[in-house]
Amino acid sequence: MGTFRDLLIWQKAMALVTKVYTITKTFPKEELFGLTSQIRRSSISIPSNIAEDYGRGSNTELLRFSNIAVASLFELQTQIEIAYNIEYLSGQEFKVLYDDTRELEIMIISFSNKIKERK
């Protein structure tokens, strides 16, 4: 058995964090402690919870942390839509981030369903 780093969902979540940080560098400085911070925290929470989830070992804990990761993902989807609506994100930036979050959402939910089947 490998580590959480071997999980494709963790790898994709880490790539998403990198994109989020790169894109939010262009946000207005007055948003540093507002929307920028919220978006970054939400994105960081996703791979962090996947890693914590993997380290717990029990199916119950795996499901709990997978659910937290999905909740953070939904929070991120909402925040990037807000950023798009107030024109902090271009249409292309929004599409890239949103598509990545949707792909990760499907993957995490699939992972959770596999855990449920093992119970």
MARVO-306357 format. One record per residue: residue in one letter; x, y, z of N, C-alpha, C in turn. Coordinates in pm, 1 decimal. Layout:
BEGIN
{res = A, nc1 = X, nc2 = Y, nc3 = Z, cac1 = X, cac2 = Y, cac3 = Z, cc1 = X, cc2 = Y, cc3 = Z}
...
% end
This chain:
BEGIN
{res = M, nc1 = 84.2, nc2 = -117.7, nc3 = 0.0, cac1 = 0.0, cac2 = 0.0, cac3 = 0.0, cc1 = 89.2, cc2 = 124.5, cc3 = 0.0}
{res = G, nc1 = 56.5, nc2 = 220.5, nc3 = -84.3, cac1 = 135.2, cac2 = 341.8, cac3 = -97.2, cc1 = 94.6, cc2 = 446.8, cc3 = 3.8}
{res = T, nc1 = 121.6, nc2 = 569.6, nc3 = -32.1, cac1 = 84.5, cac2 = 682.4, cac3 = 53.2, cc1 = -25.5, cc2 = 762.2, cc3 = -16.2}
{res = F, nc1 = -74.8, nc2 = 862.3, nc3 = 54.0, cac1 = -177.5, cac2 = 949.0, cac3 = -3.9, cc1 = -126.0, cc2 = 1016.8, cc3 = -130.3}
{res = R, nc1 = 4.1, nc2 = 1035.1, nc3 = -140.6, cac1 = 62.7, cac2 = 1099.5, cac3 = -258.8, cc1 = 41.2, cc2 = 1016.8, cc3 = -385.8}
{res = D, nc1 = 16.4, nc2 = 887.6, nc3 = -369.3, cac1 = -9.5, cac2 = 799.9, cac3 = -483.3, cc1 = -152.9, cc2 = 811.7, cc3 = -535.6}
{res = L, nc1 = -240.8, nc2 = 873.7, nc3 = -457.4, cac1 = -380.8, cac2 = 887.2, cac3 = -498.3, cc1 = -395.0, cc2 = 994.5, cc3 = -606.2}
{res = L, nc1 = -457.3, nc2 = 958.2, nc3 = -716.5, cac1 = -479.5, cac2 = 1052.9, cac3 = -825.3, cc1 = -563.7, cc2 = 1171.8, cc3 = -778.3}
{res = I, nc1 = -660.5, nc2 = 1147.3, nc3 = -689.2, cac1 = -743.4, cac2 = 1259.0, cac3 = -641.1, cc1 = -659.6, cc2 = 1359.3, cc3 = -562.0}
{res = W, nc1 = -561.7, nc2 = 1311.3, nc3 = -486.4, cac1 = -474.5, cac2 = 1402.9, cac3 = -412.6, cc1 = -386.4, cc2 = 1481.2, cc3 = -510.0}
{res = Q, nc1 = -331.8, nc2 = 1412.9, nc3 = -609.7, cac1 = -246.1, cac2 = 1478.3, cac3 = -709.1, cc1 = -322.6, cc2 = 1586.6, cc3 = -784.3}
{res = K, nc1 = -446.1, nc2 = 1555.9, nc3 = -824.7, cac1 = -527.6, cac2 = 1654.6, cac3 = -897.0, cc1 = -565.2, cc2 = 1770.6, cc3 = -805.6}
{res = A, nc1 = -592.1, nc2 = 1741.1, nc3 = -678.6, cac1 = -625.2, cac2 = 1847.0, cac3 = -582.9, cc1 = -505.3, cc2 = 1938.9, cc3 = -561.3}
{res = M, nc1 = -385.5, nc2 = 1882.4, nc3 = -557.1, cac1 = -265.0, cac2 = 1963.2, cac3 = -542.2, cc1 = -243.5, cc2 = 2051.6, cc3 = -665.8}
{res = A, nc1 = -267.7, nc2 = 1997.3, nc3 = -782.8, cac1 = -255.2, cac2 = 2077.0, cac3 = -905.8, cc1 = -356.3, cc2 = 2191.8, cc3 = -905.2}
{res = L, nc1 = -475.7, nc2 = 2164.6, nc3 = -852.8, cac1 = -578.0, cac2 = 2268.6, cac3 = -843.7, cc1 = -532.5, cc2 = 2381.1, cc3 = -750.4}
{res = V, nc1 = -473.3, nc2 = 2346.9, nc3 = -637.5, cac1 = -422.5, cac2 = 2448.8, cac3 = -544.9, cc1 = -320.5, cc2 = 2538.2, cc3 = -615.3}
{res = T, nc1 = -231.7, nc2 = 2477.8, nc3 = -691.7, cac1 = -130.7, cac2 = 2554.3, cac3 = -763.8, cc1 = -196.4, cc2 = 2650.8, cc3 = -862.7}
{res = K, nc1 = -296.1, nc2 = 2603.1, nc3 = -936.1, cac1 = -367.4, cac2 = 2691.5, cac3 = -1030.3, cc1 = -436.3, cc2 = 2805.1, cc3 = -956.2}
{res = V, nc1 = -500.5, nc2 = 2772.5, nc3 = -844.5, cac1 = -571.6, cac2 = 2873.9, cac3 = -766.5, cc1 = -474.6, cc2 = 2982.4, cc3 = -720.6}
{res = Y, nc1 = -360.9, nc2 = 2943.4, nc3 = -667.7, cac1 = -263.6, cac2 = 3042.4, cac3 = -621.3, cc1 = -211.6, cc2 = 3127.0, cc3 = -736.5}
{res = T, nc1 = -185.4, nc2 = 3065.7, nc3 = -849.2, cac1 = -135.7, cac2 = 3138.9, cac3 = -965.8, cc1 = -238.9, cc2 = 3240.9, cc3 = -1013.3}
{res = I, nc1 = -363.0, nc2 = 3196.7, nc3 = -1025.7, cac1 = -468.5, cac2 = 3285.2, cac3 = -1076.9, cc1 = -503.4, cc2 = 3394.9, cc3 = -977.2}
{res = T, nc1 = -508.3, nc2 = 3363.5, nc3 = -847.2, cac1 = -548.7, cac2 = 3465.6, cac3 = -749.6, cc1 = -440.5, cc2 = 3569.6, cc3 = -724.0}
{res = K, nc1 = -320.7, nc2 = 3549.1, nc3 = -775.2, cac1 = -216.5, cac2 = 3652.0, cac3 = -764.7, cc1 = -258.3, cc2 = 3779.8, cc3 = -835.3}
{res = T, nc1 = -348.1, nc2 = 3767.8, nc3 = -932.5, cac1 = -392.0, cac2 = 3885.0, cac3 = -1009.6, cc1 = -510.8, cc2 = 3957.4, cc3 = -945.2}
{res = F, nc1 = -565.8, nc2 = 3901.7, nc3 = -838.0, cac1 = -679.9, cac2 = 3966.0, cac3 = -771.7, cc1 = -635.2, cc2 = 4097.9, cc3 = -708.2}
{res = P, nc1 = -727.5, nc2 = 4191.0, nc3 = -691.0, cac1 = -692.4, cac2 = 4318.5, cac3 = -627.4, cc1 = -633.2, cc2 = 4296.5, cc3 = -487.7}
{res = K, nc1 = -536.1, nc2 = 4378.7, nc3 = -453.1, cac1 = -468.7, cac2 = 4366.5, cac3 = -322.7, cc1 = -566.3, cc2 = 4381.0, cc3 = -206.0}
{res = E, nc1 = -671.8, nc2 = 4461.3, nc3 = -223.8, cac1 = -768.2, cac2 = 4478.5, cac3 = -113.9, cc1 = -846.7, cc2 = 4349.9, cc3 = -86.6}
{res = E, nc1 = -839.2, nc2 = 4253.6, nc3 = -176.1, cac1 = -907.0, cac2 = 4125.1, cac3 = -156.5, cc1 = -818.6, cc2 = 4020.5, cc3 = -88.5}
{res = L, nc1 = -693.4, nc2 = 4056.7, nc3 = -58.3, cac1 = -599.8, cac2 = 3959.4, cac3 = -2.6, cc1 = -656.6, cc2 = 3889.1, cc3 = 121.5}
{res = F, nc1 = -724.6, nc2 = 3962.3, nc3 = 208.2, cac1 = -779.9, cac2 = 3902.9, cac3 = 329.9, cc1 = -928.9, cc2 = 3873.1, cc3 = 316.4}
{res = G, nc1 = -981.0, nc2 = 3886.9, nc3 = 196.3, cac1 = -1120.9, cac2 = 3857.2, cac3 = 169.2, cc1 = -1133.3, cc2 = 3736.7, cc3 = 78.6}
{res = L, nc1 = -1180.4, nc2 = 3760.8, nc3 = -41.4, cac1 = -1208.5, cac2 = 3652.8, cac3 = -135.4, cc1 = -1082.8, cc2 = 3573.6, cc3 = -172.0}
{res = T, nc1 = -971.5, nc2 = 3639.9, nc3 = -190.2, cac1 = -847.2, cac2 = 3569.3, cac3 = -224.2, cc1 = -813.5, cc2 = 3466.3, cc3 = -116.9}
{res = S, nc1 = -818.3, nc2 = 3509.1, nc3 = 6.9, cac1 = -788.1, cac2 = 3420.3, cac3 = 119.2, cc1 = -888.3, cc2 = 3305.4, cc3 = 127.7}
{res = Q, nc1 = -1015.6, nc2 = 3334.2, nc3 = 108.6, cac1 = -1119.2, cac2 = 3231.0, cac3 = 114.7, cc1 = -1099.7, cc2 = 3125.6, cc3 = 6.6}
{res = I, nc1 = -1073.6, nc2 = 3170.9, nc3 = -115.0, cac1 = -1052.2, cac2 = 3078.2, cac3 = -226.8, cc1 = -930.4, cc2 = 2990.5, cc3 = -201.2}
{res = R, nc1 = -825.0, nc2 = 3050.9, nc3 = -155.3, cac1 = -702.7, cac2 = 2974.6, cac3 = -128.6, cc1 = -724.5, cc2 = 2873.3, cc3 = -16.5}
{res = R, nc1 = -791.3, nc2 = 2914.6, nc3 = 90.1, cac1 = -816.0, cac2 = 2821.8, cac3 = 202.0, cc1 = -902.9, cc2 = 2705.0, cc3 = 158.7}
{res = S, nc1 = -1006.1, nc2 = 2732.3, nc3 = 80.8, cac1 = -1092.3, cac2 = 2624.1, cac3 = 32.2, cc1 = -1013.0, cc2 = 2525.1, cc3 = -51.2}
{res = S, nc1 = -929.1, nc2 = 2578.1, nc3 = -139.8, cac1 = -852.5, cac2 = 2488.8, cac3 = -226.8, cc1 = -752.5, cc2 = 2405.0, cc3 = -146.7}
{res = I, nc1 = -688.7, nc2 = 2465.2, nc3 = -47.8, cac1 = -592.2, cac2 = 2393.9, cac3 = 36.1, cc1 = -661.0, cc2 = 2283.0, cc3 = 116.6}
{res = S, nc1 = -782.0, nc2 = 2309.0, nc3 = 157.9, cac1 = -855.9, cac2 = 2212.7, cac3 = 239.7, cc1 = -881.6, cc2 = 2080.9, cc3 = 166.6}
{res = I, nc1 = -893.2, nc2 = 2085.3, nc3 = 35.7, cac1 = -927.8, cac2 = 1964.5, cac3 = -40.8, cc1 = -816.8, cc2 = 1859.4, cc3 = -32.2}
{res = P, nc1 = -693.7, nc2 = 1886.9, nc3 = -77.1, cac1 = -591.0, cac2 = 1782.9, cac3 = -65.5, cc1 = -554.4, cc2 = 1753.1, cc3 = 79.8}
{res = S, nc1 = -567.8, nc2 = 1853.0, nc3 = 167.0, cac1 = -536.5, cac2 = 1830.5, cac3 = 308.7, cc1 = -629.9, cc2 = 1726.9, cc3 = 368.7}
{res = N, nc1 = -757.5, nc2 = 1736.7, nc3 = 337.8, cac1 = -853.6, cac2 = 1640.1, cac3 = 390.9, cc1 = -839.1, cc2 = 1503.6, cc3 = 325.7}
{res = I, nc1 = -802.0, nc2 = 1500.1, nc3 = 199.5, cac1 = -776.7, cac2 = 1371.5, cac3 = 133.5, cc1 = -658.5, cc2 = 1302.7, cc3 = 201.9}
{res = A, nc1 = -553.0, nc2 = 1377.7, nc3 = 230.6, cac1 = -436.2, cac2 = 1321.3, cac3 = 297.3, cc1 = -471.4, cc2 = 1274.0, cc3 = 438.1}
{res = E, nc1 = -544.9, nc2 = 1357.6, nc3 = 511.3, cac1 = -583.7, cac2 = 1319.3, cac3 = 647.3, cc1 = -674.5, cc2 = 1198.2, cc3 = 644.1}
{res = D, nc1 = -764.9, nc2 = 1196.5, nc3 = 549.9, cac1 = -857.4, cac2 = 1085.7, cac3 = 528.1, cc1 = -779.5, cc2 = 956.0, cc3 = 506.6}
{res = Y, nc1 = -679.6, nc2 = 961.2, nc3 = 423.7, cac1 = -601.2, cac2 = 842.9, cac3 = 389.4, cc1 = -524.2, cc2 = 791.0, cc3 = 510.8}
{res = G, nc1 = -480.3, nc2 = 881.7, nc3 = 594.8, cac1 = -402.2, cac2 = 843.7, cac3 = 711.4, cc1 = -482.7, cc2 = 781.6, cc3 = 823.5}
{res = R, nc1 = -612.3, nc2 = 798.4, nc3 = 822.9, cac1 = -696.3, cac2 = 747.3, cac3 = 930.8, cc1 = -719.6, cc2 = 597.1, cc3 = 921.3}
{res = G, nc1 = -735.4, nc2 = 548.6, nc3 = 798.8, cac1 = -745.8, cac2 = 404.5, cac3 = 780.3, cc1 = -884.1, cc2 = 344.1, cc3 = 787.3}
{res = S, nc1 = -968.8, nc2 = 387.4, nc3 = 878.0, cac1 = -1101.0, cac2 = 324.6, cac3 = 889.2, cc1 = -1195.3, cc2 = 379.2, cc3 = 782.8}
{res = N, nc1 = -1288.1, nc2 = 295.5, nc3 = 740.0, cac1 = -1383.7, cac2 = 337.3, cac3 = 637.3, cc1 = -1468.4, cc2 = 455.0, cc3 = 683.4}
{res = T, nc1 = -1506.8, nc2 = 455.8, nc3 = 810.2, cac1 = -1587.9, cac2 = 565.3, cac3 = 863.6, cc1 = -1513.2, cc2 = 697.2, cc3 = 853.7}
{res = E, nc1 = -1386.8, nc2 = 695.6, nc3 = 892.3, cac1 = -1304.2, cac2 = 817.0, cac3 = 884.3, cc1 = -1277.7, cc2 = 856.0, cc3 = 739.4}
{res = L, nc1 = -1253.8, nc2 = 757.3, nc3 = 654.1, cac1 = -1233.3, cac2 = 785.8, cac3 = 511.7, cc1 = -1353.3, cc2 = 860.2, cc3 = 454.5}
{res = L, nc1 = -1471.9, nc2 = 813.9, nc3 = 487.8, cac1 = -1593.5, cac2 = 878.8, cac3 = 437.5, cc1 = -1609.2, cc2 = 1019.4, cc3 = 494.3}
{res = R, nc1 = -1581.8, nc2 = 1034.9, nc3 = 622.0, cac1 = -1598.2, cac2 = 1165.5, cac3 = 685.9, cc1 = -1507.0, cc2 = 1269.6, cc3 = 619.9}
{res = F, nc1 = -1380.4, nc2 = 1235.7, nc3 = 601.5, cac1 = -1287.0, cac2 = 1332.6, cac3 = 543.3, cc1 = -1311.3, cc2 = 1351.5, cc3 = 393.4}
{res = S, nc1 = -1359.9, nc2 = 1248.4, nc3 = 325.0, cac1 = -1397.6, cac2 = 1264.9, cac3 = 184.1, cc1 = -1514.0, cc2 = 1362.5, cc3 = 172.5}
{res = N, nc1 = -1608.5, nc2 = 1352.7, nc3 = 265.4, cac1 = -1722.2, cac2 = 1445.7, cac3 = 265.9, cc1 = -1676.2, cc2 = 1588.8, cc3 = 292.9}
{res = I, nc1 = -1579.9, nc2 = 1604.8, nc3 = 381.6, cac1 = -1526.4, cac2 = 1738.6, cac3 = 409.6, cc1 = -1455.9, cc2 = 1793.1, cc3 = 285.6}
{res = A, nc1 = -1381.5, nc2 = 1707.4, nc3 = 216.2, cac1 = -1311.4, cac2 = 1750.4, cac3 = 93.4, cc1 = -1411.9, cc2 = 1796.0, cc3 = -11.5}
{res = V, nc1 = -1522.4, nc2 = 1721.8, nc3 = -26.3, cac1 = -1625.6, cac2 = 1759.6, cac3 = -123.5, cc1 = -1691.0, cc2 = 1891.3, cc3 = -81.6}
{res = A, nc1 = -1715.7, nc2 = 1908.6, nc3 = 46.7, cac1 = -1775.8, cac2 = 2033.9, cac3 = 94.4, cc1 = -1683.2, cc2 = 2152.0, cc3 = 63.6}
{res = S, nc1 = -1553.9, nc2 = 2134.6, nc3 = 83.7, cac1 = -1457.4, cac2 = 2240.9, cac3 = 50.3, cc1 = -1456.1, cc2 = 2267.9, cc3 = -99.2}
{res = L, nc1 = -1472.3, nc2 = 2163.6, nc3 = -177.1, cac1 = -1477.4, cac2 = 2177.3, cac3 = -322.6, cc1 = -1599.8, cc2 = 2258.5, cc3 = -364.8}
{res = F, nc1 = -1715.6, nc2 = 2231.9, nc3 = -302.9, cac1 = -1836.5, cac2 = 2308.3, cac3 = -332.8, cc1 = -1819.6, cc2 = 2454.3, cc3 = -291.6}
{res = E, nc1 = -1753.1, nc2 = 2475.0, nc3 = -179.0, cac1 = -1724.7, cac2 = 2611.3, cac3 = -134.0, cc1 = -1636.6, cc2 = 2682.6, cc3 = -237.0}
{res = L, nc1 = -1535.1, nc2 = 2613.2, nc3 = -286.3, cac1 = -1446.2, cac2 = 2670.2, cac3 = -387.4, cc1 = -1522.2, cc2 = 2702.1, cc3 = -515.9}
{res = Q, nc1 = -1608.9, nc2 = 2612.6, nc3 = -558.9, cac1 = -1688.4, cac2 = 2637.4, cac3 = -680.2, cc1 = -1771.7, cc2 = 2765.1, cc3 = -664.4}
{res = T, nc1 = -1828.9, nc2 = 2784.3, nc3 = -547.5, cac1 = -1908.5, cac2 = 2904.4, cac3 = -521.6, cc1 = -1820.7, cc2 = 3029.2, cc3 = -524.7}
{res = Q, nc1 = -1705.7, nc2 = 3020.6, nc3 = -463.0, cac1 = -1616.4, cac2 = 3136.6, cac3 = -455.3, cc1 = -1559.2, cc2 = 3175.3, cc3 = -590.9}
{res = I, nc1 = -1526.3, nc2 = 3076.6, nc3 = -674.4, cac1 = -1474.0, cac2 = 3114.2, cac3 = -806.6, cc1 = -1584.8, cc2 = 3172.2, cc3 = -893.9}
{res = E, nc1 = -1707.7, nc2 = 3128.5, nc3 = -870.3, cac1 = -1818.4, cac2 = 3189.3, cac3 = -945.0, cc1 = -1839.5, cc2 = 3334.1, cc3 = -901.9}
{res = I, nc1 = -1825.9, nc2 = 3359.6, nc3 = -772.8, cac1 = -1833.2, cac2 = 3497.8, cac3 = -723.5, cc1 = -1721.9, cc2 = 3580.8, cc3 = -788.7}
{res = A, nc1 = -1600.0, nc2 = 3526.5, nc3 = -789.1, cac1 = -1486.8, cac2 = 3597.6, cac3 = -849.6, cc1 = -1511.4, cc2 = 3625.9, cc3 = -997.6}
{res = Y, nc1 = -1572.3, nc2 = 3532.4, nc3 = -1065.4, cac1 = -1606.1, cac2 = 3552.4, cac3 = -1206.9, cc1 = -1712.8, cc2 = 3661.6, cc3 = -1221.5}
{res = N, nc1 = -1815.5, nc2 = 3655.1, nc3 = -1137.2, cac1 = -1925.4, cac2 = 3751.9, cac3 = -1145.8, cc1 = -1879.4, cc2 = 3895.3, cc3 = -1122.1}
{res = I, nc1 = -1779.6, nc2 = 3912.3, nc3 = -1036.9, cac1 = -1729.5, cac2 = 4047.7, cac3 = -1009.1, cc1 = -1604.6, cc2 = 4080.3, cc3 = -1092.0}
{res = E, nc1 = -1582.0, nc2 = 3996.1, nc3 = -1192.9, cac1 = -1478.9, cac2 = 4017.0, cac3 = -1294.9, cc1 = -1335.6, cc2 = 4012.4, cc3 = -1242.0}
{res = Y, nc1 = -1313.0, nc2 = 3931.5, nc3 = -1138.3, cac1 = -1176.5, cac2 = 3904.9, cac3 = -1094.8, cc1 = -1117.2, cc2 = 3790.1, cc3 = -1175.2}
{res = L, nc1 = -1204.5, nc2 = 3705.8, nc3 = -1230.4, cac1 = -1163.4, cac2 = 3594.6, cac3 = -1316.9, cc1 = -1217.0, cc2 = 3618.3, cc3 = -1456.7}
{res = S, nc1 = -1136.2, nc2 = 3589.3, nc3 = -1555.4, cac1 = -1184.1, cac2 = 3593.7, cac3 = -1693.5, cc1 = -1271.0, cc2 = 3470.3, cc3 = -1717.6}
{res = G, nc1 = -1341.5, nc2 = 3470.5, nc3 = -1826.5, cac1 = -1422.4, cac2 = 3354.0, cac3 = -1862.2, cc1 = -1338.0, cc2 = 3229.3, cc3 = -1876.9}
{res = Q, nc1 = -1220.6, nc2 = 3242.8, nc3 = -1936.0, cac1 = -1130.8, cac2 = 3128.2, cac3 = -1954.2, cc1 = -1077.9, cc2 = 3076.8, cc3 = -1821.0}
{res = E, nc1 = -1035.6, nc2 = 3168.4, nc3 = -1732.9, cac1 = -985.9, cac2 = 3126.9, cac3 = -1601.0, cc1 = -1095.3, cc2 = 3055.1, cc3 = -1522.5}
{res = F, nc1 = -1216.7, nc2 = 3111.5, nc3 = -1527.2, cac1 = -1328.3, cac2 = 3047.6, cac3 = -1457.2, cc1 = -1351.7, cc2 = 2907.5, cc3 = -1512.1}
{res = K, nc1 = -1354.9, nc2 = 2894.7, nc3 = -1644.4, cac1 = -1381.7, cac2 = 2765.2, cac3 = -1706.3, cc1 = -1277.3, cc2 = 2661.5, cc3 = -1666.0}
{res = V, nc1 = -1151.3, nc2 = 2699.3, nc3 = -1669.3, cac1 = -1043.4, cac2 = 2607.0, cac3 = -1632.4, cc1 = -1060.3, cc2 = 2560.2, cc3 = -1487.6}
{res = L, nc1 = -1079.0, nc2 = 2656.2, nc3 = -1396.8, cac1 = -1094.3, cac2 = 2620.4, cac3 = -1256.2, cc1 = -1221.9, cc2 = 2539.5, cc3 = -1231.6}
{res = Y, nc1 = -1331.6, nc2 = 2583.6, nc3 = -1291.7, cac1 = -1458.3, cac2 = 2513.0, cac3 = -1269.2, cc1 = -1452.4, cc2 = 2371.2, cc3 = -1324.7}
{res = D, nc1 = -1399.0, nc2 = 2355.4, nc3 = -1444.0, cac1 = -1386.9, cac2 = 2221.0, cac3 = -1502.4, cc1 = -1299.5, cc2 = 2131.3, cc3 = -1415.1}
{res = D, nc1 = -1191.0, nc2 = 2185.6, nc3 = -1364.0, cac1 = -1104.3, cac2 = 2107.7, cac3 = -1274.9, cc1 = -1178.0, cc2 = 2067.4, cc3 = -1147.3}
{res = T, nc1 = -1257.1, nc2 = 2158.9, nc3 = -1091.2, cac1 = -1330.1, cac2 = 2125.6, cac3 = -968.7, cc1 = -1438.4, cc2 = 2021.3, cc3 = -995.2}
{res = R, nc1 = -1502.1, nc2 = 2030.2, nc3 = -1109.7, cac1 = -1605.6, cac2 = 1930.3, cac3 = -1142.8, cc1 = -1543.9, cc2 = 1791.9, cc3 = -1161.0}
{res = E, nc1 = -1429.4, nc2 = 1784.8, nc3 = -1228.8, cac1 = -1361.8, cac2 = 1656.4, cac3 = -1246.7, cc1 = -1322.6, cc2 = 1597.8, cc3 = -1110.5}
{res = L, nc1 = -1267.2, nc2 = 1681.0, nc3 = -1023.7, cac1 = -1226.9, cac2 = 1635.7, cac3 = -891.6, cc1 = -1348.3, cc2 = 1595.6, cc3 = -807.4}
{res = E, nc1 = -1455.9, nc2 = 1668.8, nc3 = -820.6, cac1 = -1580.3, cac2 = 1635.2, cac3 = -750.1, cc1 = -1624.9, cc2 = 1492.9, cc3 = -786.2}
{res = I, nc1 = -1628.2, nc2 = 1463.4, nc3 = -912.7, cac1 = -1669.7, cac2 = 1330.7, cac3 = -959.9, cc1 = -1574.7, cc2 = 1223.6, cc3 = -905.9}
{res = M, nc1 = -1446.4, nc2 = 1251.9, nc3 = -907.0, cac1 = -1347.6, cac2 = 1154.9, cac3 = -860.2, cc1 = -1361.3, cc2 = 1127.5, cc3 = -709.9}
{res = I, nc1 = -1379.4, nc2 = 1233.2, nc3 = -630.6, cac1 = -1390.7, cac2 = 1215.2, cac3 = -485.9, cc1 = -1519.5, cc2 = 1141.4, cc3 = -451.7}
{res = I, nc1 = -1627.7, nc2 = 1176.4, nc3 = -518.6, cac1 = -1754.6, cac2 = 1107.2, cac3 = -493.0, cc1 = -1744.2, cc2 = 960.3, cc3 = -531.7}
{res = S, nc1 = -1678.3, nc2 = 931.2, nc3 = -641.1, cac1 = -1656.2, cac2 = 792.6, cac3 = -682.5, cc1 = -1571.6, cc2 = 718.8, cc3 = -578.3}
{res = F, nc1 = -1467.7, nc2 = 784.0, nc3 = -529.3, cac1 = -1382.7, cac2 = 727.7, cac3 = -424.8, cc1 = -1466.6, cc2 = 696.8, cc3 = -300.5}
{res = S, nc1 = -1552.4, nc2 = 790.9, nc3 = -261.5, cac1 = -1639.9, cac2 = 771.2, cac3 = -144.6, cc1 = -1734.5, cc2 = 654.1, cc3 = -166.7}
{res = N, nc1 = -1790.0, nc2 = 644.2, nc3 = -286.9, cac1 = -1881.8, cac2 = 532.5, cac3 = -316.1, cc1 = -1811.6, cc2 = 397.4, cc3 = -306.6}
{res = K, nc1 = -1686.4, nc2 = 392.2, nc3 = -348.0, cac1 = -1608.6, cac2 = 267.1, cac3 = -336.9, cc1 = -1586.0, cc2 = 231.5, cc3 = -191.3}
{res = I, nc1 = -1562.5, nc2 = 331.3, nc3 = -109.7, cac1 = -1544.6, cac2 = 307.7, cac3 = 34.0, cc1 = -1674.9, cc2 = 253.3, cc3 = 94.0}
{res = K, nc1 = -1787.1, nc2 = 312.4, nc3 = 55.4, cac1 = -1918.2, cac2 = 266.1, cac3 = 104.9, cc1 = -1943.1, cc2 = 121.3, cc3 = 67.1}
{res = E, nc1 = -1901.3, nc2 = 82.2, nc3 = -51.2, cac1 = -1920.3, cac2 = -56.1, cac3 = -96.7, cc1 = -1838.6, cc2 = -153.6, cc3 = -14.4}
{res = R, nc1 = -1724.7, nc2 = -108.5, nc3 = 37.2, cac1 = -1638.1, cac2 = -194.8, cac3 = 117.8, cc1 = -1691.2, cc2 = -214.2, cc3 = 258.9}
{res = K, nc1 = -1778.8, nc2 = -127.2, nc3 = 303.6, cac1 = -1830.9, cac2 = -134.7, cac3 = 441.3, cc1 = -1911.9, cc2 = -259.0, cc3 = 463.6}
% end
